């Protein structure tokens, strides 16, 4: 099962290495990981997508809690939540292809954020599934490069992961 | 008139030592080197914190570790950067696996050189990360008191463990002084280790326990670390529960008590493993269901409802699902259970008829193996040696051990009646632990009898420490169960590899008696059973010298009982020819 863990940790050097090291040492999966400072500069917020059965996820959560610099952990995929990922795709775009790619980007509510005579760079925001669907839709085009941020997630409603 | 308090101005190096003093540290174990010379100079200029110079940094960590195991307080290590720090790694991992509080101060190259592959630079924060409870680095000299306070707080609270503090040399410059004040307390928003346990869960646990017909109290090292031996003993006696201890928990419940059914697990007693397997309620306290206890987890105790008390939530339901989990320090949880028993005096016992039957069953199991071993008049049996050591020390010694057959014999045949007396590397299984561990205990408890049970393989992993023993007059007694083989390796090769002794025969052993004499100690060789008592008597009558008994024991002996790999708790080999 895919789970999205949100982690608040002290914004200190080495804290991220401890989280990543924990996953490597104990053989847990990381599908994606994003991290940045929060509105409180002493805290970082990390969103981690992992896979495992209930027992594994429970262990991951407990082991994360054990790290001294981890302040809070929440499995946001346990209840209603929103997840977003941003992707930039550089794609070969010349001749008739240019119009086709533009249309495709519009359908996915993407934006063309860079243009050259032979390429477009498209920015897409959405769930990981949507991003993958867009790549499939581009299957006929020549993709030069993709870059994805990994998933960021937040709970719906008043539920908040904060101090 | 109020005088405004003026904090003393100290250099970073002096602050390290002053902070240790203010933390109440008496001894530091270590080895000097370039990156810690300022700290060593500060050590030299005072007399309250004493330093013990080991011969290899691994020994410093084991000394600190054993002091912690015997006293319950964090041991302190001081080593230099690079090789000094990496030599300490095995000892840090040993402490980590057994949840032992320890503070390891490591020198580091100058801040501006970090990352340049400077001389004696290693990334000790990176290297130690998987084997510490936490690690810290000093970036500003004025932070040193707060960082050291924090290190001790983290090491000693909650589930204890080692904490490494990385100190770049320029943080300790003698000519740069800063106001020194040692903090009285530490608060961390992300770390709150003191839990007394959920009252509702404690009630549920007690109700479950009182409903048992075949209960077993399974107590581990957490009871010793949590200083809860008295509470555990009282609860067990009030309810007449059979008690088994893990390798780490030996002494948590008195071994000579009639309710004690021995150690459990791979080399546990027949009756302990049978009782666990057939139990209907297992009350696990400060134990972690590790693989050397459970055998195959799928076949583990099929009928048992499991109550599990542990301060570390990650230990609960990690390998075996707990039906009644309690996250909390074992001492307040057990105290609360005793309080509840007081309040419900009328219904504060188990079904007595069922319990009586259960005890009868356990008595029958006790007859089956009963710790028997072959008695020989021509050959020294390692088990007989341990029994003799127990007699000669009246069961009251601190016993440290190395790792292997001798460790298991010591665990099985030395009956520990008190906590903190059995000091061994249970989790990591570190050969070379025993001698430095004995030294660490002897230094702090000079009047106590301290015995190191070892083998000719393990002792050679830190034998250089005989020199440290001489320097500090550490009169420990070394019981070297010399069978000429790496005994446990040989046992497995006998059982699984048709006795092909691949690299388990040590065919160039030193003359241990001459060797210890060269270090300035007393050596006695024992080769025949008739010599044993006299040799032990002599050894224990010499109070001011290290005595090394090189005891030649039966090289063919195996440790039994032994669980059948991949089986249930109660599937065991009972001797070379019998299995359940």
Interface residues (C-beta under 8 A of the other chain):
Chain A: X9 X10 X14 X17 X18 X21 X25 X55 X58 X59 X62 X63 X65 X66 X68 X69 X70 X71 X163
Chain B: X125 X126 X129 X130 X133 X134 X135 X137 X154 X188 X189 X190 X191 X312 X313 X314 X317 X318
